[in-house]
Amino acid sequence: MLFNSYTFIFAYLPLTMLIFFAFSRLGNITMALTSLVACSLFFYGWWNPAYLGLIVVSIGWNYFLGRLLEKDRIQRKALLWLGIVSNIAVLGYFKYANFFVENLNLILVNDIHLETVVLPLAISFFTFQQVAYLVDAYRGETKEHSFLHYCLFVTFFPQLIAGPIVHHKEMLPQFSRPQTYQLQASNIAIGMTIFFIGLFKKVIIADGFARWGSPVFGAADAGQTISLLEAWAGALSYTLQLYFDFSGYSDMAVGLARLFGIKLPINFFSPYRALNISDFWRRWHMTLSRFLRDYLYISLGGNRKGPVRRYTNLMATMVLGGIWHGAGWNFFIWGGLHGCYLVIHQLWQATFATTLIATYKKYWFYRFLAWLITMLVVVVGWVFFRAASFDGAVNILSGMFAINGCSLPEHYLIATGSVGTILNDLGCKPVAELTYFYGLLQLATLVGFMLVVVWWPNTYELMGRYRPAYDLGKILYRDKSRGFWQWRVSRKWAAMTAIVALIGILALGRVSEFIYFQF
């Protein structure tokens, strides 16, 4: 079941809220929580009931191990490894078995046959979430012993399918507060506003850019030559599609949780504003970055064992983070690219932090150049992230860097006069039209929305005075609480939210999955 569907918005969500708050009103908190767990499992099983057993067994197994880790002071390390290995083994089988067999057949020139293994929905997310729980239990940081609460921690439907990856200490204490079980008008107003902003981002903006980006990548994967303008238009369209798709999902998850009085951690905070690649990863898929840092990078030694080991750990962490996104060499390359980016940035910081950066970072041209370089390498990475094949990614990049040559519609070269003549002399060939370039309106739209993602307040800045998400005060990068555009409980904002909601709902006829559902 998708957040962006009539079934979810008009049937599942209101019924779930009705049941939960009805039991809460009667004072039966246990039944309220039980109903929420049951509804969350129904939400999960809507996609494929066959995998309900998998998530239920996973919950029981990890809860059992967590309790043992809290009690057993002798075999704790062995229990922890048992938990980690068993979880990763299950994830590995479902996510990577087909990929492993395909590549083994290529290497050994064999024909090993394996029935196609269907990837269970959300397995990457609930696996990592429970691995974090086991590590925290091993460290003595878990204090929650209720199986019902643990079930809700894993299955709570707003964050079940595509995150955020939450810690038990962020979620479980909130379900112990009496006010969580009180239906509050402020929570409804805040939650619905954030949800419908996210819906608008997904169905109007992200899906709109998909209609420009998908044909370009499809053609590149099919082996067609992609020209300079087509390649950049396609890559930037996907760059913005992915931004608004993931931002939209993240908003919808936070908004849905707030309807139940729960604050989820922020998972997305204007990453295209970043002036370096480290800041990008502090803003993009923030809870995954936190998991990789706390449970992988630091466990590998972090930066405690010298610069060589530090850079090796960075590379290993990002490559594994890339593979987490999917079983394919393109994801391996994407993770490796970001590992290289981070290493280069760390070397740059170590070499110039006290000289060049300190001197010039206050100037706009330095910040613009830093932003431009960051965006360029991010877009190059997204090409591998999106393309279905390595050859398709190379085809797009060849177009972006003019290796495939430069072609422009003939009427553009004529209209630009001497500039067109110069471009023609430089080898830019005139053509009647470009198949996957949709004119100056497309370019203006891409530039306009890039300005929006950089300069326009994001959802959490818009709603900042109401602290809509968990621990938001530590994340807001600048105080915008007094801006005229700040959301308030008022008729004006109610009307604007209603308009956004109506537009989003009317567009639900062309339902599409969120990109991160495939991970």
C-alpha positions in Angstrom: 0.0 0.0 0.0 1.4 3.4 -1.0 1.1 6.6 0.9 0.2 8.2 -2.4 -3.0 6.2 -3.0 -6.7 6.7 -2.5 -6.9 3.4 -0.5 -4.3 4.7 2.0 -5.6 8.2 2.4 -9.3 7.6 2.5 -9.6 4.1 4.0 -6.5 2.8 5.8 -5.3 6.0 7.5 -8.7 7.2 9.0 -9.6 3.6 10.1 -6.3 3.1 11.8 -6.5 6.5 13.6 -10.1 5.7 14.6 -9.2 2.4 16.1 -6.1 3.6 17.9 -7.8 6.7 19.5 -11.0 4.8 20.3 -9.0 2.4 22.5 -7.0 5.3 23.9 -10.2 7.1 24.8 -11.4 4.0 26.6 -8.1 4.0 28.6 -7.0 0.7 27.2 -3.5 1.6 26.2 -2.5 -2.1 25.6 -5.2 -2.5 23.0 -4.4 0.8 21.4 -0.8 -0.3 20.9 -1.9 -3.8 19.8 -4.2 -2.3 17.2 -1.5 -0.1 15.9 0.9 -3.0 15.6 -1.9 -5.1 13.8 -2.7 -2.2 11.4 1.0 -1.8 10.7 1.4 -5.5 9.9 -1.7 -5.2 7.7 -0.1 -2.3 5.9 3.1 -4.3 5.4 1.2 -7.4 4.2 -0.9 -5.5 1.7 2.1 -5.7 -0.7 2.7 -9.5 -0.3 1.1 -11.4 2.6 3.6 -14.2 2.1 6.4 -12.1 3.7 4.4 -11.3 6.8 5.9 -14.4 8.4 9.4 -13.1 7.6 9.0 -9.8 9.5 7.2 -11.5 12.4 10.0 -14.1 12.8 12.6 -11.4 12.5 10.9 -9.4 15.3 10.7 -12.4 17.6 14.2 -13.5 17.0 15.8 -10.1 17.5 13.7 -9.4 20.6 14.8 -12.7 22.1 18.4 -12.0 21.4 18.1 -8.5 22.8 16.8 -9.8 26.0 19.6 -12.3 26.2 22.2 -9.6 25.6 20.8 -7.6 28.5 20.9 -10.6 30.9 23.8 -12.8 29.8 27.1 -11.2 30.9 29.3 -14.1 29.7 28.3 -14.9 26.2 27.4 -11.4 25.1 29.8 -11.0 22.3 28.9 -14.4 20.8 25.2 -13.5 21.0 25.9 -10.2 19.3 27.7 -11.8 16.5 25.0 -14.4 16.2 22.4 -11.7 15.9 24.4 -9.6 13.3 25.3 -12.6 11.2 21.8 -14.1 11.2 20.2 -10.7 10.2 22.8 -10.0 7.5 22.5 -13.6 6.2 18.8 -13.2 5.7 19.2 -9.8 4.1 22.0 -11.1 1.9 20.0 -14.1 0.6 16.9 -12.1 -0.4 18.8 -9.1 -1.7 22.0 -10.5 -3.3 21.5 -14.2 -4.0 20.4 -13.6 -7.7 23.2 -11.1 -8.2 25.8 -13.4 -6.8 24.7 -16.4 -8.9 24.6 -14.2 -12.1 28.1 -13.0 -11.6 29.4 -16.5 -10.6 28.0 -17.9 -13.8 29.8 -15.1 -15.8 33.1 -15.8 -14.1 33.0 -19.6 -14.2 31.1 -19.8 -17.5 28.5 -22.0 -15.7 24.8 -22.1 -15.8 23.9 -22.4 -12.1 20.1 -22.0 -11.9 18.4 -20.2 -9.0 14.7 -19.4 -8.9 14.2 -15.6 -8.9 14.3 -14.4 -5.3 11.7 -11.6 -4.7 13.0 -8.9 -2.5 10.7 -8.5 0.6 9.5 -4.9 1.0 11.5 -2.9 3.6 13.9 -5.7 4.5 16.9 -3.4 4.3 15.3 -0.9 6.7 13.9 -3.2 9.4 17.1 -5.3 9.3 19.4 -2.3 10.0 17.0 -1.0 12.6 17.1 -4.3 14.5 20.9 -4.7 14.1 21.2 -1.2 15.7 19.0 -2.4 18.5 21.2 -5.5 19.2 24.3 -3.4 19.3 22.7 -1.0 21.7 21.6 -3.9 23.8 25.1 -5.2 23.9 26.3 -1.8 25.0 23.7 -1.7 27.8 21.8 1.2 26.2 18.4 -0.5 25.9 15.9 -0.1 28.7 12.6 -1.2 27.1 11.5 -4.8 27.9 7.9 -4.8 26.5 7.5 -7.1 23.5 4.5 -5.1 22.4 6.6 -1.9 22.4 9.4 -3.6 20.6 6.9 -4.8 17.9 5.7 -1.2 17.4 9.3 0.1 17.3 9.9 -2.2 14.3 6.5 -2.1 12.5 5.2 1.5 13.0 3.9 2.0 9.5 5.0 5.6 8.9 8.6 4.6 9.0 8.4 0.9 8.2 8.9 0.9 4.4 11.6 3.4 3.7 12.7 4.8 7.0 13.8 6.8 8.8 15.9 4.2 10.5 15.1 5.0 14.1 16.7 4.2 17.5 14.6 2.6 20.2 15.5 5.5 22.5 13.9 7.9 20.0 10.6 6.0 19.6 9.8 3.9 22.7 9.8 6.7 25.3 7.2 8.6 23.2 4.8 5.7 23.5 5.0 5.9 27.2 3.7 9.5 27.4 0.1 10.0 28.3 -0.3 12.8 25.7 0.5 10.3 22.9 -2.9 8.8 23.5 -4.8 12.0 23.3 -6.2 13.2 20.0 -4.9 16.7 19.7 -6.0 19.2 17.1 -2.5 20.7 16.9 -1.0 17.3 16.0 -3.7 16.8 13.3 -3.1 20.2 11.8 0.7 19.9 11.8 0.7 16.3 10.7 -1.7 16.7 7.8 0.1 19.8 6.6 3.4 18.0 6.4 1.8 14.9 4.9 0.2 16.9 2.1 3.3 18.9 1.4 5.1 15.6 0.9 2.3 14.3 -1.3 2.5 17.4 -3.5 6.3 17.0 -3.8 5.9 13.3 -4.9 2.9 13.3 -7.3 3.3 16.7 -8.8 7.0 17.6 -8.8 8.9 14.3 -8.6 6.6 12.4 -11.0 6.7 15.4 -13.3 10.5 15.3 -13.6 10.3 11.5 -14.1 8.6 12.1 -17.4 11.7 14.0 -18.5 14.4 11.9 -17.0 13.2 8.3 -17.5 13.1 8.4 -21.4 16.7 9.6 -21.4 18.0 6.9 -19.2 15.9 4.3 -21.0 17.4 5.3 -24.3 20.9 5.3 -22.8 20.4 1.8 -21.4 19.1 0.7 -24.8 22.4 1.9 -26.5 21.2 5.0 -28.1 23.7 7.9 -28.4 22.7 10.7 -26.0 23.7 14.3 -27.0 25.1 17.0 -24.6 21.8 18.8 -24.0 19.8 15.6 -23.7 22.2 14.1 -21.2 22.3 17.1 -19.0 18.5 17.6 -19.1 18.0 13.9 -18.3 20.6 13.8 -15.5 19.3 17.0 -13.9 15.7 15.9 -14.2 16.5 12.7 -12.3 18.5 14.7 -9.8 15.4 16.8 -9.0 13.1 13.8 -9.3 15.0 11.9 -6.7 15.2 14.9 -4.4 11.5 15.6 -4.4 10.6 11.9 -4.3 12.7 11.2 -1.2 11.9 14.5 0.4 8.2 13.9 -0.3 8.3 10.4 1.3 10.3 11.7 4.3 7.8 14.5 4.9 4.9 12.1 4.6 6.4 9.8 7.1 7.0 12.6 9.6 3.5 14.0 9.1 1.8 10.6 9.5 3.7 9.9 12.7 2.8 13.3 14.1 -0.9 12.4 13.6 -0.3 9.8 16.3 1.6 12.3 18.5 4.9 10.8 17.6 8.0 12.7 16.4 10.2 10.9 13.9 13.8 12.0 13.4 14.4 14.0 10.2 15.8 12.0 7.3 16.2 14.8 4.8 17.3 18.4 5.2 18.0 20.3 2.0 21.1 18.3 0.8 21.5 20.3 -2.4 22.5 23.3 -0.3 25.7 21.5 0.8 29.0 23.2 0.1 31.0 20.0 0.4 30.3 16.3 0.2 30.5 15.7 4.0 27.7 18.2 4.5 25.7 16.5 1.7 25.8 13.3 3.7 24.8 15.1 6.9 21.7 16.2 5.0 20.8 13.3 2.7 19.3 10.1 4.2 20.4 11.3 7.6 19.5 8.3 9.6 21.3 5.9 7.2 24.3 8.1 7.4 24.1 8.0 11.2 23.8 4.2 11.1 26.8 3.8 8.8 28.8 6.1 11.0 27.9 4.7 14.4 27.7 1.0 13.6 30.1 0.5 10.7 32.7 3.4 10.4 33.4 3.7 14.1 33.3 -0.1 14.5 36.0 -0.4 11.8 38.2 2.0 13.8 36.9 5.4 12.5 39.7 7.9 12.6 41.4 6.5 15.6 44.1 4.6 13.8 45.8 7.1 11.6 44.9 8.7 8.3 45.4 5.7 6.0 43.1 3.5 8.1 40.7 6.4 8.3 40.4 6.8 4.5 40.2 3.0 4.1 37.3 2.9 6.6 35.6 5.8 4.8 35.9 3.9 1.5 34.7 0.6 3.0 31.7 2.3 4.7 30.5 4.1 1.5 31.0 1.1 -0.7 28.9 -1.0 1.7 26.4 1.9 1.9 26.2 1.8 -1.9 25.6 -2.0 -2.0 22.9 -1.6 0.7 20.9 0.4 -1.9 20.8 -2.5 -4.3 22.4 -5.6 -5.8 24.3 -4.2 -8.8 27.6 -3.0 -9.9 26.3 0.5 -10.5 25.5 0.8 -6.8 29.0 -0.5 -6.0 30.4 2.2 -8.2 28.1 4.9 -6.8 29.2 4.0 -3.2 32.9 3.9 -4.3 32.6 7.3 -6.0 31.2 8.8 -2.8 33.9 7.1 -0.8 36.5 8.8 -3.1 34.7 12.1 -2.8 34.8 11.9 1.0 38.5 11.0 1.0 39.4 13.9 -1.3 37.4 16.2 0.8 39.1 15.1 4.0 42.5 15.5 2.3 41.5 19.0 1.1 40.4 19.9 4.6 43.6 18.6 6.2 45.7 20.5 3.7 44.0 23.8 3.3 41.7 24.2 6.4 43.9 26.8 8.1 44.8 28.8 4.9 42.7 28.8 1.8 39.3 27.8 3.3 39.6 30.0 6.3 40.5 33.0 4.1 38.0 32.6 1.3 35.0 30.8 2.7 33.3 34.1 3.6 33.3 35.2 0.0 30.3 34.4 -2.2 32.4 33.2 -5.2 34.1 30.6 -3.0 30.9 29.3 -1.6 29.3 29.2 -5.1 32.3 27.4 -6.5 32.2 24.9 -3.6 28.5 24.4 -4.2 28.9 23.9 -7.9 31.7 21.3 -7.5 29.6 19.5 -4.9 26.5 19.4 -7.1 28.6 18.3 -10.1 30.0 15.3 -8.4 26.6 14.4 -6.8 25.0 14.5 -10.3 27.7 12.3 -11.7 27.0 9.9 -8.9 23.3 9.9 -9.5 23.9 8.8 -13.1 25.3 5.5 -11.8 22.5 5.3 -9.2 19.8 5.6 -11.8 21.1 3.8 -14.9 20.0 0.2 -15.2 23.4 -0.8 -16.6 27.0 0.3 -16.5 27.0 0.9 -20.3 23.9 3.1 -19.9 25.6 5.2 -17.2 28.7 5.6 -19.4 26.5 6.6 -22.3 24.9 9.4 -20.2 28.2 10.6 -18.9 29.7 10.6 -22.5 26.8 12.9 -23.5 27.3 15.1 -20.4 30.9 15.7 -21.1 30.5 16.1 -24.9 32.3 12.9 -25.8 29.3 12.0 -27.9 29.6 15.4 -29.6 27.3 18.4 -29.4 24.1 18.9 -31.3 21.7 21.8 -31.1 18.3 22.4 -32.9 19.1 24.4 -36.0 16.6 27.2 -35.1 18.6 27.8 -31.8 21.8 28.3 -33.7 20.1 30.7 -36.1 18.3 32.6 -33.3 21.5 33.2 -31.3 23.3 34.8 -34.2 27.0 35.1 -33.8 27.0 32.9 -30.7 25.4 30.2 -32.8 28.0 30.7 -35.5 30.8 30.3 -32.9 29.2 27.1 -31.6 28.9 25.8 -35.1 32.6 26.5 -35.7 33.4 24.7 -32.5 31.7 21.5 -33.8 28.2 21.9 -32.5 26.1 20.2 -35.2 22.7 21.6 -36.2 19.8 19.1 -36.1 16.1 19.4 -36.8 15.3 18.4 -33.3 16.5 16.5 -30.2 14.4 13.6 -29.2 14.9 13.9 -25.4 15.3 17.6 -25.0 12.1 19.6 -24.6 13.2 23.1 -25.2 14.0 26.3 -23.3 11.0 25.8 -21.0 12.6 22.6 -19.7 15.9 24.4 -19.1 14.1 27.2 -17.3 12.2 24.7 -15.2 15.3 22.8 -14.2 17.1 26.0 -13.2 14.1 27.4 -11.4 13.6 24.2 -9.3 17.3 24.1 -8.5 17.0 27.6 -7.1 14.0 26.4 -5.1 15.9 23.5 -3.5 18.8 25.8 -2.6 17.0 28.9 -1.5 13.4 28.1 -0.5 12.8 27.1 3.1 12.3 23.4 3.5 9.4 21.8 5.3 11.1 21.8 8.7 12.1 25.4 8.4 8.5 26.2 7.3 7.1 24.4 10.3 10.0 25.2 12.6 8.2 27.0 15.4 6.1 23.9 16.1 9.1 21.5 16.2 7.4 18.9 14.0 10.2 16.3 14.1 12.4 14.6 16.8 15.3 16.7 18.1 14.8 19.3 15.4 16.5 22.0 17.5 19.9 20.4 16.8 19.3 20.3 13.1 17.9 23.7 12.1 20.8 25.4 10.5 19.5 28.9 10.8 16.8 30.6 12.7 13.8 31.4 10.4 11.2 31.5 13.1 10.2 35.0 12.3 9.8 34.8 8.5 6.5 35.9 7.0 6.3 32.5 5.3 6.4 30.6 8.6 3.5 28.2 8.9 1.0 29.2 11.6 -2.4 27.9 12.8 -4.5 30.3 10.8 -7.2 30.4 8.2 -4.7 31.6 5.5 -2.5 28.6 6.0 -5.4 26.2 6.4 -6.6 27.4 3.0 -3.2 27.0 1.4 -2.8 23.5 2.9 -6.2 22.6 1.5 -5.2 23.8 -2.0 -2.0 21.8 -1.9 -3.9 18.7 -0.6 -6.5 19.0 -3.3 -3.9 19.3 -6.1 -2.1 16.3 -4.7 -5.2 14.2 -4.3 -6.5 15.0 -7.8 -3.1 13.8 -9.3 -3.3 10.4 -7.6 -4.7 8.8 -10.8 -1.1 8.2 -11.9 0.2 6.5 -8.8 3.9 5.5 -8.8 6.1 3.9 -6.2 8.6 5.9 -4.2 12.1 5.4 -5.5 13.4 4.2 -2.1 10.8 1.4 -2.0 13.1 -0.6 -4.2 15.8 -0.6 -1.6 
